[in-house]
Amino acid sequence: MENPLVELIAEVKRSYGKDLSLYDSIFLTGVLKNRRIATGTGNLEDYLRYINEHSEEANLLLQALTITYSQFFRDPFTYSFLQQSIIPILVNRKQGGELRIWSAGCAGGQEAYSLAVLIEDAAALAGQPIRYRIFATDISPSALTQARLGSYTEEAVGNCTVRQIRDYFIKTNGMYTVVPLLRQQVDFSNYDLLDSTSAHPSQSIYGDFDLVFCSNLLFYYQPETRFAILRKLTKALSRAGYLVTGETERGFVQDFNKLRMVAPLSTVFQMNGT
Ligand SMILES: C[S@@+](CC[C@H](N)C(=O)[O-])C[C@H]1O[C@@H](n2cnc3c(N)ncnc32)[C@H](O)[C@@H]1O
């Protein structure tokens, strides 16, 4: 066999339509190593043979490539910065118009609902409602099912304050379910950020987002694919809109060159020149 990794990538693309070459090589190698251990195959050549003989293995490999871990207020510093600096700017800028937010790669919905909590808190503080809509998208159908259900473990809500738990969740049988007030503000849908035929989720009708979250997703992919995702997200931003990434992904955005960090060490960016 010439190069088992190249053959494996070609086979998965041919049979399952998934292009593994877009994934970051260290990430892909780590996932393949775990699958080799789980299937008891010694090397990639054996694993390729195994995947050809066991059709269910391809699904398990694709699932392993999709890490859907998330939690409420995952990066507390970012959320606190949004609460104190960015949300007040946006509310003031919109002058009563609707705030449009996109949580791209929303996993089980924790990020989208965290943003809804921040806005509801801001509205309570201001003593008047804030109009907003959150479009939350992912490629994992099981993650989207959990997101629509809006029911979470104690660990997932661990970064919420006691007051937020009291105001925004209903506790039943040890699970915390978001209140209808939050649920009604979020529109969940399946959307692949690698889809080159569309600029943004069709549910949003048009892009023009004031705030786009894309956190803990870019690290999956090769640099060119990360840039393609960043190009799509920046095109979907309104003028002077904000893009938020994960803590470990700041460097990827800096390599992209079209965005600037709005405050030192933050994960919040704006297009250059806005
Ligand atoms: C690790 S989770 C991060 C969830 C959340 N954004 C956070 O920071 O906690 C990454 C999510 O990105 C999704 N994802 C990966 N590639 C994607 C793509 N091409 N399009 C849409 N979602 C994608 C995965 O299904 C997964 O739910």
The ligand as a Gaussian input file, in Angstrom:
#p B3LYP/6-31G(d) Opt

LIG

0 1
 C      -16.409000      21.422000      20.543000
 S      -17.982000      21.909000      19.968000
 C      -17.998000      23.614000      20.487000
 C      -19.363000      24.078000      20.920000
 C      -19.440000      25.540000      21.362000
 N      -19.243000      26.423000      20.246000
 C      -18.447000      25.822000      22.452000
 O      -17.465000      26.551000      22.251000
 O      -18.647000      25.313000      23.565000
 C      -17.718000      22.069000      18.215000
 C      -18.994000      21.944000      17.407000
 O      -18.716000      22.318000      16.064000
 C      -19.499000      21.522000      15.218000
 N      -18.906000      21.541000      13.875000
 C      -17.730000      21.024000      13.459000
 N      -17.550000      21.240000      12.157000
 C      -18.632000      21.936000      11.733000
 C      -19.027000      22.443000      10.469000
 N      -18.276000      22.255000       9.391000
 N      -20.194000      23.112000      10.381000
 C      -20.982000      23.284000      11.478000
 N      -20.669000      22.809000      12.692000
 C      -19.500000      22.140000      12.822000
 C      -19.468000      20.146000      15.879000
 O      -20.546000      19.338000      15.463000
 C      -19.538000      20.528000      17.364000
 O      -20.849000      20.512000      17.852000

